[in-house]
Structures are given as structure tokens and as C-alpha cells.
Amino acid sequence: MADEWLDNAEVLVLQPLEDSPLPLAELRWHEETPLQQLADILAPGLISLAARGLVEVRQFRNWPARWDEGVPLTGDDLVRESTRAAVWSDSPKGVVLAARITEAGHRLL
């Protein structure tokens, strides 16, 4: 991976997405990390990757689902939703956020 172009949070988000799409809960590296701490660490990486076109994030009512059933999240909506601890949970309440690596993101793996 071209790590020189990615910060640590971006690497932690991008690597598991190789076989994407995945709900955000599946990006957790271990269960012991409190959800808010996880959101504080991973959300900035997710937001940065999305802004750079390396991942796409969508909001779903349920998961699993077909990718085209999700509502794309970008900008302020992505920031607001991805920084909530609940969306990183194994049992998110209300909505599921999922990420998918883009073709540009695959070139960094």
C-alpha cells in the first residue's frame, strides 16, 4: 500500500474495505475499543477518504442490502453521521452506514 499518501486513520479504514462494501461496524479492529473512541479515531479517516474519492459511504435502513438501495452521504451529512458512536456499533439504531472502496482507492492497496 502507498502508505506515504495515507494517514493512520485512513489506513485503518481503507484496508478492510478491500472486499467491500462493509458496514462501519466491520471496520472495528477489536471489540474492546469503546464506540465513541472508535468513532473519534476512524471517522476522520473515513471522511478524508470519501472527500478524496477513495471510498463511498451510503446510509441504509437495514444491512445487508444492495448497494444501490443506500443513500449516498457526503460533506456535512457524512461528518454528522459518521462521528456518532452508534453507527460503529454491531447493532446500530435506526440506520446503517456502509462504505465501499472506489477504483481510485483500490489503486492504493
N, C-alpha and C positions, 0 to 999 in steps of 0.2 A: 504494500500500500504506500502511496505517496504521502507519508505522514507529515512531511515538511509543510504540506499545504493545509493540514487539519489540526485543530487543537484537540486536547484530550477528550472533551465532551463530545465533539463531533465524531471522533474515532469510536467512542463508546456507543454512539447511536448508529453510525453507518455500518460497522462490521456485522452486527446481527441481521441487518437487512439484506444481506446477500441473497437470501431466498425469500425476499419479501413478496407480498405485503404482510406486516405483522402489527397486531395491536400494541400500543405502547407498553402494556404490562409485560410483554415478552422481551422487552429491551432491558429489563432489570437484570443485573449481573448476579445478585443474590437476594434472598428474601429478608435478610437481617436489616437492610438499609431502610430506615423509616421513609414512608412515601413522600413526605414533604422534602426531605433531604434529597431523595432521588429526583424529584421534580426540579429542585434547585440546581442540581448538577447536570441533568440531561436536557431539560427544556431549552437552555441557551444553545446547546449543540444542535438540537432539532430545529430550532428557529433559524439558526445560522445556515444550516444545510438547506432548509427549504428556501430561504432568501437567495441562496446561491444556485438554486435549481438542481441540487443534488439529491433531494428527496421531495416527495409529495406527501402531504398529510390530508386525510379526509376524516370526516365525522360520520359515524354510523349509529343507528338505533340499536342494532344487535351485531354480534360477531360470532361466527364467521358470516360473511356476506360477500356478494360480488363487488369488486372494486368500483364499478360504475354506479352502484347504489349509494355511495357515500357523497357527502357534500364537501367540496374542497375547502380547506382552511388556509388562509394566507394572512399576512400582515397582522394588524391588531387582534383579529379574531384568533389567529394561531397563538399569539403571545398570551392572550387572556386564557384560552382553554388549556394550552399545554403546560402552563405553570400551576394549574390546580392539581394538588396531590391525588385527588380521586381518579383522574384519568390514567394514572400509572398503576392503579390497583388491578388485581386479578378479577375483581367484581365491581367495575365502575358503575356508578349510579347514573341512570339517565342516558348517557351516550358513551360510545367507544371511539377513541381516536386511533387510527391506524396509519402507519407510514409505509411508503413504498420507495425503494431506491429508483432513481431515474437512470437513463442511459449515461448521462454525464457522471452520475455517482458511481456507476459500475466501472467507469474508467479509472477511478481512484482505488479500486480494490485490487 
